[in-house]
Amino acid sequence: MMEDITLNIQLISTIIATYGAYKIAKLKLQPEIKIPVYREQLKNVYLPMFKLLEKDFYKKIDKETTLFYINELEKIIDANYELVDPDIIYYVFIPFSKCY
């Protein structure tokens, strides 16, 4: 069970980091009109998610910590739902719903 939690947090962290890098790379190829939106996404969604999860990258975490992360990620997503890619919601909440 703990291995599943560790694997899930590592997977989600990797997905968020990869997705953020993808968005930044895509930003370089987009017209100037989209830059403010991407800046808002980075500042309000992806950077806070990364900062939240960073301290426990590649560590085993307990169920309470996992549930804390789920609640905090949900707060970030709810506060900025218009900036969040729907795939992030799927990748964050579906794996954890199978664990608990």
C-alpha positions as CSV (number, residue, x, y, z in Angstrom):
1,M,0.0,0.0,0.0
2,M,2.8,2.5,0.9
3,E,4.6,1.6,-2.3
4,D,1.4,2.6,-4.2
5,I,1.3,5.9,-2.4
6,T,5.0,6.6,-3.1
7,L,4.6,5.6,-6.7
8,N,1.5,7.8,-7.1
9,I,3.2,10.9,-5.6
10,Q,6.2,10.4,-7.8
11,L,4.1,9.9,-10.9
12,I,2.0,13.0,-10.2
13,S,5.1,15.1,-9.4
14,T,6.7,13.9,-12.7
15,I,3.5,14.7,-14.6
16,I,3.2,18.1,-13.2
17,A,6.8,19.0,-13.8
18,T,6.7,17.6,-17.3
19,Y,3.5,19.4,-18.1
20,G,4.9,22.7,-16.7
21,A,8.0,22.3,-18.9
22,Y,5.7,21.5,-21.9
23,K,3.7,24.6,-21.3
24,I,6.8,26.8,-21.0
25,A,8.2,25.3,-24.2
26,K,4.9,25.8,-25.9
27,L,4.8,29.4,-24.6
28,K,8.0,30.1,-26.5
29,L,6.2,29.1,-29.8
30,Q,3.0,31.0,-29.1
31,P,2.1,34.6,-30.1
32,E,2.4,37.3,-27.4
33,I,-1.4,37.3,-26.8
34,K,-1.2,34.0,-24.8
35,I,1.8,34.9,-22.7
36,P,-0.2,36.7,-19.9
37,V,-2.5,33.6,-19.6
38,Y,0.5,31.3,-19.3
39,R,2.1,33.6,-16.8
40,E,-1.0,33.4,-14.7
41,Q,-1.2,29.6,-15.0
42,L,2.4,29.3,-13.9
43,K,2.1,31.8,-11.0
44,N,-1.3,30.7,-9.7
45,V,-1.4,27.0,-10.4
46,Y,1.7,25.1,-11.5
47,L,4.3,26.8,-9.3
48,P,2.2,26.5,-6.1
49,M,1.5,22.8,-6.9
50,F,5.2,22.2,-7.5
51,K,6.2,24.0,-4.3
52,L,3.7,22.1,-2.3
53,L,4.9,18.7,-3.5
54,E,8.6,19.4,-3.9
55,K,9.7,18.6,-0.3
56,D,8.4,15.0,-0.5
57,F,9.6,14.1,-4.0
58,Y,10.9,10.6,-4.0
59,K,10.0,10.0,-0.4
60,K,7.5,7.5,1.1
61,I,4.6,9.4,2.6
62,D,1.8,8.2,4.8
63,K,-1.9,8.3,4.2
64,E,-2.4,11.5,6.2
65,T,0.2,13.3,4.1
66,T,-1.3,12.0,0.9
67,L,-4.8,13.2,1.9
68,F,-3.3,16.6,2.9
69,Y,-1.8,16.9,-0.6
70,I,-5.0,16.0,-2.2
71,N,-6.9,18.6,-0.2
72,E,-4.3,21.3,-0.9
73,L,-4.2,20.5,-4.6
74,E,-8.0,20.6,-4.7
75,K,-7.9,24.1,-3.1
76,I,-5.4,25.4,-5.7
77,I,-7.5,23.9,-8.5
78,D,-10.8,25.3,-7.1
79,A,-9.3,28.7,-6.7
80,N,-8.0,28.8,-10.2
81,Y,-10.2,26.4,-12.1
82,E,-10.3,28.6,-15.2
83,L,-6.5,28.3,-15.5
84,V,-6.2,24.6,-14.8
85,D,-5.9,22.1,-17.7
86,P,-8.7,19.4,-17.2
87,D,-6.0,16.7,-17.6
88,I,-4.3,17.9,-14.4
89,I,-7.6,17.2,-12.5
90,Y,-7.8,13.8,-14.0
91,Y,-4.1,12.9,-13.2
92,V,-4.3,14.3,-9.7
93,F,-7.6,12.8,-8.4
94,I,-8.2,9.6,-10.3
95,P,-5.0,7.7,-9.1
96,F,-5.7,8.7,-5.5
97,S,-9.4,7.7,-5.6
98,K,-8.3,4.2,-6.4
99,C,-6.0,4.1,-3.4
100,Y,-8.6,5.2,-0.8
